[in-house]
Amino acid sequence: MDDFPNFSVKNYDDVRNDIRSGDILLCSGNSIFSNMIKTATQSVWSHVAFILRLDIIDRIMVLESVESIGVRAVPLSSYARDYNGTGAGYPGRIMIARHNQLQQKNIPDLSKTAVDRLGYPYNPEECARIAARISANSIGLKTSCPDVQTGREFICSEYAELCFKSVGITVDYNPMGFIAPADFARCKEVSGLFYIQTGASTPVSINSMREHIPA
């Protein structure tokens, strides 16, 4: 799924009942860091999060780590209609996917790991390390193995990986030594389901992005 799969775009209200706890949210954003990640990983995906249904209050939440904020939970409906209080949906494309090995009986443990880290900060130092690896890779230098995570600061993919790993589900790191949203999309056990309508313009495809990727 390095490019956008040919799935239908659904209205959030129409698919709300089909979304499960543990489903994966893959996003293609347009910020500077998002574009850097997409270019480095040769993929359209720049952000990853996952879903937790709270049916007792009739809410579907996104658990994620985002720049300048850290680990948080927001309603999935805000991605569709009012992202970060802007009055508009997420400025990019969003897709719901599912890990085929995740069992619903493991959702409580997954949720505990996720909720216990709410409020933990974003990891700007890891962003700098990723940028350094990308730069080294672009000029043919070897990059190091993944750094040992502190478990207290996260970029989006580190947070998602930690939570899934807590229930025995692993996602392989990419060759440059960091876990990226594309690694979730490429995981053979992850299947895309559909896009959610946001009203945002379609992001640039991977085919046009490759023109700017160093050989």
C-alpha positions in Angstrom: 0.0 0.0 0.0 2.8 2.5 -0.8 0.3 4.3 -3.1 -3.4 4.9 -2.5 -5.3 1.6 -2.8 -8.4 1.6 -4.9 -10.9 1.7 -2.1 -14.2 3.6 -1.9 -14.5 6.8 0.0 -17.2 6.5 2.7 -19.2 9.0 4.7 -18.2 8.7 8.3 -21.8 8.2 9.5 -22.3 5.4 7.0 -19.3 3.3 8.2 -19.4 4.2 11.9 -20.8 0.9 12.9 -18.3 -1.1 10.9 -15.3 0.3 12.7 -13.8 -1.8 15.5 -11.5 -1.2 18.4 -7.9 -1.8 17.3 -8.5 -0.7 13.7 -5.7 1.3 12.3 -6.0 4.9 11.0 -3.5 5.7 8.2 -3.2 9.4 7.2 -1.5 11.2 4.3 -0.7 14.7 5.5 1.0 17.7 4.0 3.2 19.2 6.7 6.9 19.6 6.3 7.7 16.5 8.5 4.9 14.6 6.9 6.3 15.2 3.4 9.8 14.2 4.7 8.5 10.9 6.0 6.6 10.2 2.8 9.6 10.9 0.7 12.0 9.0 2.8 9.8 5.9 3.0 8.6 6.1 -0.6 5.0 5.9 0.6 2.0 8.2 0.7 1.5 7.6 4.4 2.7 10.1 7.0 0.7 9.3 10.2 -0.6 6.3 12.0 -3.0 5.9 14.9 -5.6 3.4 16.1 -9.2 3.3 17.1 -10.8 2.6 20.5 -14.6 2.4 20.6 -16.3 3.7 23.7 -19.8 2.5 23.1 -20.9 3.4 26.6 -20.7 7.0 25.7 -21.3 6.5 21.9 -17.9 7.7 20.8 -15.2 6.3 18.6 -11.8 7.6 19.6 -8.4 8.0 17.9 -5.4 7.3 20.1 -2.3 8.9 18.6 0.9 10.9 19.2 1.0 14.2 17.3 3.6 16.9 16.9 3.6 19.7 19.6 0.9 17.9 21.6 2.0 14.3 22.4 -0.1 11.3 23.1 -3.8 12.1 23.0 -7.3 10.8 22.3 -9.7 12.6 20.0 -13.0 11.6 18.4 -12.7 10.1 15.0 -15.5 12.3 13.9 -13.2 15.3 14.3 -10.9 13.9 11.6 -13.9 13.8 9.3 -15.5 17.2 10.2 -13.5 19.4 12.6 -9.8 18.5 12.8 -8.1 20.3 15.6 -11.0 22.7 15.9 -10.6 24.1 12.4 -14.2 23.5 11.3 -12.9 21.3 8.5 -11.9 17.7 8.1 -8.3 16.4 8.2 -6.2 18.2 5.5 -5.3 15.0 3.6 -6.6 11.5 2.9 -7.4 9.1 5.8 -7.9 5.3 5.5 -9.2 2.7 8.0 -7.2 -0.6 8.0 -7.3 -3.7 10.1 -4.6 -6.0 11.5 -5.9 -9.5 10.8 -4.2 -11.0 13.8 -5.6 -8.7 16.4 -8.3 -10.4 18.5 -11.0 -8.4 20.2 -10.3 -10.3 23.5 -6.9 -8.4 23.5 -8.5 -5.0 23.2 -8.5 -4.4 27.0 -4.8 -4.9 27.3 -4.1 -2.9 24.2 -6.3 -0.1 25.6 -4.6 -0.1 29.0 -1.2 0.3 27.4 -2.5 3.2 25.2 -4.4 5.0 27.9 -1.6 4.7 30.4 0.5 6.9 28.1 -2.0 9.6 27.4 -0.3 12.9 28.0 3.2 11.6 27.3 5.1 14.1 25.1 5.9 13.9 21.5 9.5 12.9 20.7 11.2 15.8 18.8 14.6 14.3 19.3 13.5 11.2 17.5 12.3 13.4 14.6 15.8 14.9 14.5 17.4 11.4 14.5 15.0 10.3 11.7 15.9 13.4 9.7 19.6 12.5 10.1 19.0 9.0 9.0 17.1 10.2 5.9 19.9 12.6 5.1 22.6 9.9 5.5 20.6 7.4 3.4 20.2 9.9 0.6 24.0 10.1 0.2 24.6 6.4 0.5 25.7 6.2 4.1 24.7 3.3 6.3 22.3 4.1 9.1 22.3 2.6 12.6 19.9 0.1 14.1 16.8 1.4 15.9 17.5 3.3 19.1 16.3 2.0 22.4 13.0 3.7 23.1 12.7 5.5 26.5 9.0 4.6 26.6 8.1 8.1 27.7 8.3 10.1 24.4 6.8 9.0 21.1 6.4 9.8 17.5 3.1 8.5 16.1 4.4 5.1 14.8 6.5 4.4 18.0 3.3 4.9 20.1 1.2 2.6 17.8 4.0 0.0 17.7 4.3 -0.1 21.5 0.6 -0.5 21.9 0.3 -3.4 19.4 3.4 -5.0 20.7 1.9 -5.1 24.2 -0.6 -7.8 22.8 2.0 -9.7 20.9 1.7 -8.0 17.5 4.9 -6.8 15.9 5.5 -4.5 13.0 9.0 -4.6 11.4 11.2 -1.5 11.3 12.2 -0.2 7.9 15.8 -0.5 6.7 16.7 3.1 7.9 16.2 2.1 11.5 13.0 3.8 12.5 9.4 2.7 12.6 7.2 4.6 10.2 3.5 4.8 9.2 4.5 3.0 5.9 5.6 0.0 7.9 2.1 -0.5 9.2 0.7 -0.1 5.7 3.2 -2.6 4.3 2.6 -5.2 7.0 1.3 -8.3 5.3 -1.3 -8.8 8.1 -2.8 -5.3 7.6 -5.7 -5.0 5.2 -7.1 -1.6 4.1 -10.9 -1.2 4.4 -12.0 2.2 3.1 -11.3 5.9 3.1 -13.3 8.3 5.2 -14.6 11.4 3.5 -13.0 14.6 4.8 -13.7 17.1 2.1 -9.9 17.6 1.7 -8.1 17.7 -1.6 -6.4 14.5 -2.7 -2.7 14.4 -1.7 0.0 13.9 -4.2 0.4 10.3 -5.2 3.6 8.3 -4.7 4.2 8.2 -8.4 4.7 12.0 -8.6 6.6 12.0 -5.2 9.2 9.6 -6.7 10.4 12.4 -8.9 11.9 14.1 -5.8 13.3 11.0 -4.1 17.1 10.7 -4.3 18.2 7.7 -6.4 
